[in-house]
């Protein structure tokens, strides 16, 4: 069954062909928003969650409930201004809205 499952432990997206994308919250390293010029009658905003190992999960905006958005906004240094910029974008773009801090205080590569 295709769909997105968001829990306190992980975010998982099952694609129509049965493939599964998943990232654990504790392994989250980066959050991006990708926008496309496909709207307004097709999905055109996607949250991309990338884990420390490089694997990730794409969450369509339509599946991003308030609890999911709240969890993202609670990440230290989350860039809400970039989210607003992404939400009004009508072009094919990527927005980096959060990256995990390294133990030394710098941003992860």
N, C-alpha and C positions, 0 to 999 in steps of 0.2 A: 504494500500500500504506500503510495507516494504521500509525502507530507513532512512537516517539521515538528519535532518534539523538543521542548525546552524544559529542562528540569533544574534542580539546584546543583546537579553534578555535571551535566553535559548539555550540549546542543547537538541534535542529530537531524539530518535531512535525508530522507529516503527518496530517491529519484524514481521516476516512472519505470525505468528499466531494472529496478531492484538494487542498483548501486547505493551505497550508504556513505555519507560524509558525516564526520563527527569530530568534535573537539570538546575536551573537558575544560570546565571553567578554570581549574587550578593550573592548567597548562597554557592558558591563553597568553599569547605574546603580542598580538597586533589585531586591531580592528580597522577595517576600511569600509567605505561606502562606495559602491559602483553605481553610477547612473547611466542610463541609456537614453537615446532619443526616441524610444519606442512608445512612450506614453502619449496621451493619457488613457488609451484603451487597452494597453498591455502593461504588464509589470515592468517598471522602469527604474526602481530603486532596490538595491540589494546590499545587505550587511554581509561582509566577508570576515569571518572569525578565523584567525590563523594561530595554530598552536606552536609551541616551542620546537616541535620536530618538523614544522613546515606543512603538516597536514592541516586541513581546515574544513570549514562548513559555510555554505552560502545560505543566508536567510532572506527570502524575499520580504520586502517591506510589509506586504499584506499578512505575513505570518508573525510579524514583530509586535507582540502584545505589549501593553504598558509595563508589565513586570519585567519583560526582556529589556525594554528600553531603559527602565529604571536601573537594572543591573549594570548595563553598559555605562550609564551616566554616573554610577557610583565608583567606577574605576578611577584611580588617582591620575589626574591630568587629562581626563577625557575632554575632548575639544567640542563642546556644544555649538560653538560658532561654525565649525566646519559642517556639523550636522545640518544646521539651518541652511548653510550655503548649498549643501548637497540636495536638500529637499526642494529647493526652488530651481535646481539645475535641469535644463532640458536637453543637454548634450551628453555625448559619451565621455565620461570623466571618472576619475578615481579620487577619493578624498581619504587621507590618513587621519583618523579621528582619535586613535590611541595606540601607543606602543608601550610595552612593559619596560619598567626601569631595570637596569642592571644593578647588581648588589652594590656597585661602587657609586650609584646615584645617577649614572649616565643612561641614555636611552640604548636599548638593545639595537643591534644592527639590523 
